């Protein structure tokens, strides 16, 4: 029980410290493997999901843990909406887009730094991952997230309902 409390407090602290929004990070691009999206998000390519982007190098461990959870649960998060408003502001289609823009056929990953600034994104990814680890189905996780975030949050991403 203490572990769950610690996780919740850590996520809430990160959410309060990071908020959700777009910040121009000019000057933090990394040699030919990163670029800025039209909305200002930094995007960086790595060889695989096992290699985290350099923009996480000096981030809080809670933020890094949320990216690891997103990488490990890429398929799950494609069925989970984000409720921070990023569907409208950044064109995201699901919660996974807050961390990963795309996975290329060769296995390389184009990461997105949107999740580093958004507690809602991180919280949804971590909770979804924990529910999967607890044996919940994708549909059960989706129903839980939709219920938990239906009021007081941004418009959800246009994520299709899993079957």
PESUL-V122805 format. One record per residue. N is the residue number from 1. RES is the residue in three letters. OMEGA is omega in radians with two decimals (* if undefined). D_LAST is the distance of its C-alpha to the last C-alpha in Angstrom with 1 decimal. Layout:
n=N res=RES omega=OMEGA d_last=D_LAST
n=N res=RES omega=OMEGA d_last=D_LAST
This chain:
n=1 res=UNK omega=3.13 d_last=31.9
n=2 res=UNK omega=-3.14 d_last=34.3
n=3 res=UNK omega=3.11 d_last=31.9
n=4 res=UNK omega=3.12 d_last=29.2
n=5 res=UNK omega=3.12 d_last=31.8
n=6 res=UNK omega=-3.14 d_last=33.1
n=7 res=UNK omega=-3.14 d_last=29.7
n=8 res=UNK omega=3.13 d_last=29.2
n=9 res=UNK omega=3.14 d_last=32.8
n=10 res=UNK omega=-3.14 d_last=32.4
n=11 res=UNK omega=-3.14 d_last=29.4
n=12 res=UNK omega=3.11 d_last=31.1
n=13 res=UNK omega=3.12 d_last=34.3
n=14 res=UNK omega=3.13 d_last=32.7
n=15 res=UNK omega=-3.14 d_last=31.0
n=16 res=UNK omega=-3.11 d_last=34.4
n=17 res=UNK omega=-3.03 d_last=36.1
n=18 res=UNK omega=-3.09 d_last=33.8
n=19 res=UNK omega=3.12 d_last=32.3
n=20 res=UNK omega=3.13 d_last=30.1
n=21 res=UNK omega=-3.10 d_last=31.7
n=22 res=UNK omega=3.13 d_last=33.0
n=23 res=UNK omega=3.09 d_last=36.2
n=24 res=UNK omega=-3.13 d_last=38.2
n=25 res=UNK omega=-3.13 d_last=38.9
n=26 res=UNK omega=3.13 d_last=41.5
n=27 res=UNK omega=-3.14 d_last=43.5
n=28 res=UNK omega=3.12 d_last=40.8
n=29 res=UNK omega=-3.10 d_last=39.6
n=30 res=UNK omega=-3.11 d_last=39.7
n=31 res=UNK omega=2.99 d_last=41.4
n=32 res=UNK omega=-3.10 d_last=39.5
n=33 res=UNK omega=3.14 d_last=36.1
n=34 res=UNK omega=3.12 d_last=35.3
n=35 res=UNK omega=3.08 d_last=35.3
n=36 res=UNK omega=3.04 d_last=34.6
n=37 res=UNK omega=-3.13 d_last=31.8
n=38 res=UNK omega=-3.13 d_last=33.0
n=39 res=UNK omega=3.11 d_last=32.0
n=40 res=UNK omega=3.12 d_last=34.1
n=41 res=UNK omega=3.06 d_last=31.5
n=42 res=UNK omega=3.10 d_last=32.9
n=43 res=UNK omega=-3.07 d_last=30.9
n=44 res=UNK omega=3.13 d_last=32.0
n=45 res=UNK omega=2.99 d_last=31.2
n=46 res=UNK omega=-3.07 d_last=31.4
n=47 res=UNK omega=-3.11 d_last=31.4
n=48 res=UNK omega=3.11 d_last=28.2
n=49 res=UNK omega=3.10 d_last=25.9
n=50 res=UNK omega=-3.14 d_last=28.5
n=51 res=UNK omega=-3.13 d_last=31.1
n=52 res=UNK omega=-3.13 d_last=30.8
n=53 res=UNK omega=3.14 d_last=32.4
n=54 res=UNK omega=-3.14 d_last=35.9
n=55 res=UNK omega=3.07 d_last=35.1
n=56 res=UNK omega=-3.03 d_last=34.0
n=57 res=UNK omega=-3.08 d_last=37.4
n=58 res=UNK omega=-3.11 d_last=39.0
n=59 res=UNK omega=3.06 d_last=36.0
n=60 res=UNK omega=3.13 d_last=35.6
n=61 res=UNK omega=3.11 d_last=34.0
n=62 res=UNK omega=3.12 d_last=31.3
n=63 res=UNK omega=3.12 d_last=30.3
n=64 res=UNK omega=3.13 d_last=30.5
n=65 res=UNK omega=3.12 d_last=28.4
n=66 res=UNK omega=3.09 d_last=25.6
n=67 res=UNK omega=3.08 d_last=25.7
n=68 res=UNK omega=3.11 d_last=25.7
n=69 res=UNK omega=3.12 d_last=22.6
n=70 res=UNK omega=3.14 d_last=20.9
n=71 res=UNK omega=-3.11 d_last=22.2
n=72 res=UNK omega=-3.06 d_last=21.1
n=73 res=UNK omega=-3.07 d_last=17.5
n=74 res=UNK omega=-3.10 d_last=17.0
n=75 res=UNK omega=3.11 d_last=13.5
n=76 res=UNK omega=-3.05 d_last=12.3
n=77 res=UNK omega=3.04 d_last=14.2
n=78 res=UNK omega=3.12 d_last=12.6
n=79 res=UNK omega=-3.07 d_last=9.6
n=80 res=UNK omega=3.12 d_last=12.3
n=81 res=UNK omega=2.98 d_last=14.6
n=82 res=UNK omega=-3.08 d_last=18.4
n=83 res=UNK omega=3.12 d_last=20.6
n=84 res=UNK omega=-3.09 d_last=23.9
n=85 res=UNK omega=-3.07 d_last=24.2
n=86 res=UNK omega=3.05 d_last=23.8
n=87 res=UNK omega=3.14 d_last=21.6
n=88 res=UNK omega=-3.04 d_last=24.7
n=89 res=UNK omega=-3.07 d_last=27.4
n=90 res=UNK omega=3.14 d_last=26.1
n=91 res=UNK omega=3.14 d_last=23.4
n=92 res=UNK omega=-3.14 d_last=20.7
n=93 res=UNK omega=-3.09 d_last=17.1
n=94 res=UNK omega=-3.10 d_last=15.7
n=95 res=UNK omega=3.14 d_last=17.5
n=96 res=UNK omega=3.13 d_last=18.1
n=97 res=UNK omega=3.12 d_last=20.3
n=98 res=UNK omega=-3.09 d_last=22.7
n=99 res=UNK omega=-3.07 d_last=23.7
n=100 res=UNK omega=3.10 d_last=23.0
n=101 res=UNK omega=3.12 d_last=23.6
n=102 res=UNK omega=3.04 d_last=22.6
n=103 res=UNK omega=-3.06 d_last=22.6
n=104 res=UNK omega=-3.09 d_last=25.0
n=105 res=UNK omega=3.14 d_last=25.0
n=106 res=UNK omega=3.13 d_last=27.9
n=107 res=UNK omega=3.11 d_last=26.0
n=108 res=UNK omega=-3.04 d_last=27.9
n=109 res=UNK omega=2.99 d_last=26.3
n=110 res=UNK omega=-3.11 d_last=27.2
n=111 res=UNK omega=3.10 d_last=27.2
n=112 res=UNK omega=-3.09 d_last=27.4
n=113 res=UNK omega=3.13 d_last=29.7
n=114 res=UNK omega=-3.11 d_last=27.9
n=115 res=UNK omega=-3.14 d_last=26.6
n=116 res=UNK omega=-3.08 d_last=30.2
n=117 res=UNK omega=-3.02 d_last=31.1
n=118 res=UNK omega=3.13 d_last=28.2
n=119 res=UNK omega=3.13 d_last=27.8
n=120 res=UNK omega=3.12 d_last=24.6
n=121 res=UNK omega=-3.12 d_last=22.9
n=122 res=UNK omega=-3.11 d_last=24.3
n=123 res=UNK omega=-3.13 d_last=23.5
n=124 res=UNK omega=3.14 d_last=19.8
n=125 res=UNK omega=-3.09 d_last=19.6
n=126 res=UNK omega=3.12 d_last=21.8
n=127 res=UNK omega=3.13 d_last=20.1
n=128 res=UNK omega=3.14 d_last=16.6
n=129 res=UNK omega=3.12 d_last=18.4
n=130 res=UNK omega=3.12 d_last=20.3
n=131 res=UNK omega=3.08 d_last=17.4
n=132 res=UNK omega=3.11 d_last=15.8
n=133 res=UNK omega=3.13 d_last=19.4
n=134 res=UNK omega=3.06 d_last=19.6
n=135 res=UNK omega=3.12 d_last=16.8
n=136 res=UNK omega=3.09 d_last=14.0
n=137 res=UNK omega=3.10 d_last=10.3
n=138 res=UNK omega=3.13 d_last=8.6
n=139 res=UNK omega=3.10 d_last=6.9
n=140 res=UNK omega=3.12 d_last=10.6
n=141 res=UNK omega=3.13 d_last=12.1
n=142 res=UNK omega=3.13 d_last=10.5
n=143 res=UNK omega=3.13 d_last=11.7
n=144 res=UNK omega=-3.12 d_last=15.0
n=145 res=UNK omega=3.13 d_last=15.7
n=146 res=UNK omega=-3.13 d_last=15.1
n=147 res=UNK omega=-3.08 d_last=17.4
n=148 res=UNK omega=-3.04 d_last=19.9
n=149 res=UNK omega=-3.05 d_last=20.4
n=150 res=UNK omega=-3.13 d_last=20.2
n=151 res=UNK omega=3.06 d_last=24.0
n=152 res=UNK omega=-3.13 d_last=26.7
n=153 res=UNK omega=3.13 d_last=24.8
n=154 res=UNK omega=3.08 d_last=24.3
n=155 res=UNK omega=-3.13 d_last=22.0
n=156 res=UNK omega=3.03 d_last=18.5
n=157 res=UNK omega=-3.11 d_last=17.5
n=158 res=UNK omega=-3.05 d_last=15.5
n=159 res=UNK omega=3.12 d_last=12.3
n=160 res=UNK omega=3.10 d_last=9.2
n=161 res=UNK omega=3.09 d_last=6.5
n=162 res=UNK omega=-3.13 d_last=3.8
n=163 res=UNK omega=* d_last=0.0
